[in-house]
């Protein structure tokens, strides 16, 4: 029944996209060729390790293994502040966003996720120490980004006091 409902949603909403994945930016962002136009897509409700963070390359590779060169269907949810389409990405009828969390290569992005299912999938991945959860102390990407921003600000401020 869920599959039938999903198929109806995918076919009936003109805002949804279909195309071939031509680039993997990181563990939560892909580029899809839709009608000969490249569209950047941010997988909704998940957050993968940032460049420079433990497991970032592995997360990116896992996403590539799932979707690169394949036809995907995207249920869109608008755009983010960078102009990327936010969406649920399906390959072969499977929700890639969930697979990335289930296999331990992305977090349930609690700031934007309203999915109890995704939260439960993350709890299971943590408990079974899958993917990045096998690491010593995984740092959520939003905390990593905040720390990097704090360091950049501190560096700017210390540089300006040196010039004064």
N, C-alpha and C positions, 0 to 999 in steps of 0.2 A: 504494500500500500504506500509506504514512504517513497519507494522508488517511482511509483506511478505519479505521486504528487510532485516529486522533484522534477520529473520529466515534464510535467505540465507547466511548472513554474519556469523551467529553462526555455521551453519553446514559446511561452506566451508573453514574456516580458522583453520588449524591444531594447531595454537598457542592459540586458545580459549580452555577454560576448562569447565568441568561439574563435579559436585560432591555434596556431602552432607556436610553441614556446621556442624562442630563438636566443634567449640570453638568461643567465641566472646571475643576479647581482650579489645576492647573499642568501641566507636561509629563509628569508621571508619576502623577497622581492624578485619578480621575474619580468621579462619582456615577452609579449605575445604579439605575433604578426596577425592582425585582424584586417581583412580586406586590403592587403598590401601596405598597411600602416602599423608601425610599431607602437604598442601600448604598454606602458609600465604598470604593473599590477603589484600592489602590496597585499599579501595574504591577510585577510581580516582576522582579528581576535587572537593573533599569535605574535610573538616577538622572538627572534632568533639572535644568537650571539653576534655582536658587532665585530668588525675587523679589528684585530689586535686582541680580542678576547679568546680565552680557551674555547676550543671546539668550533670556532667560527668557520674555518675551512671545511671541517667535517660536516657541519650543518649545511653549508652551501652545496657540498658534493652530494649529500643525501637528497636534497631537493632536486638537484640536477638529475640524479638517477631516477627519480620519480617522474619528472616532467620534460626534461630537455628533449627537443625534437619531436615531441608528441602533441597531438591535438588535445586541447583542454576546453572545458566549458567553465565560464565564470559567472557567478551570480553577483552582480555589482551592488555596492553599498555606498555609492558616492565617491568623492575624491578626498585625499588628505591634503595637508597644507603644502605639500611639495608637488601637487598636481597628479599624483599617482592614483589610479583607480584602486579602490579598496574592494576586495572581493573574496568570495569562497571559490576556490579553484577545485574543479573536478577533473579527474583523469580516469577513464574506464569506469565511470560511475562512482568512483571513490573520492571522498573529500580529502584533499591533500593537506589542508590546514590541520585536520585531526591526525592524520598519519604522522606529520612532523612532530606533534606533541606526544602522540602515543609511543613513537620510537625514541623519544627523548632528545630531539634535536631543536626543539623550540619550547618556549614557555607559553602558557595560557596568559595572554596580555590582559591582566585583571583590570587595568584602567579602561579598556575598551571592550572587554568581553562580558557578555551577559549570558554565557553558556554554562549552565551547571554541568553539562556533559563534558565540555572541554576541561573544566576544573577537575572533574573526576578522572578523566584520562591522564591528566598531569600527575595527580596523586598516585595513580597506578604506576606510571613510568618512574616516578621518584622512588616508590617502594621497591620496585624491581631493579633499580639502579641502571636503567637503560640510557644509552647515549651519554649526554653530558652529565646525567645524574650519577654516573660512575666516577666523576671527578671528585676532587677533595672538597671543594667549597664553591659550587657554581654561583656566579654572581648574575642576577637578572640584568638583561641589557639596559633597562631603564635606569637602574642604579649605576651601571658602568658609564652610561652617557652622562648622567648627572655628575659623577666624579670627574670625568674628563672635562666637562664644562667648568667645574669648580677649579680644576688645575689650570685651564687656559686663562680664566679670569684672574687667578692668583698670579700667574706669570705676567699678564698684562699690567696688573697693578704694581708688581714689584719692579717691572721694567720702567714704568712711568716715574716711580719715586727715585730710581737711579739717575734719571735724566734731569730731575728737578734741581 
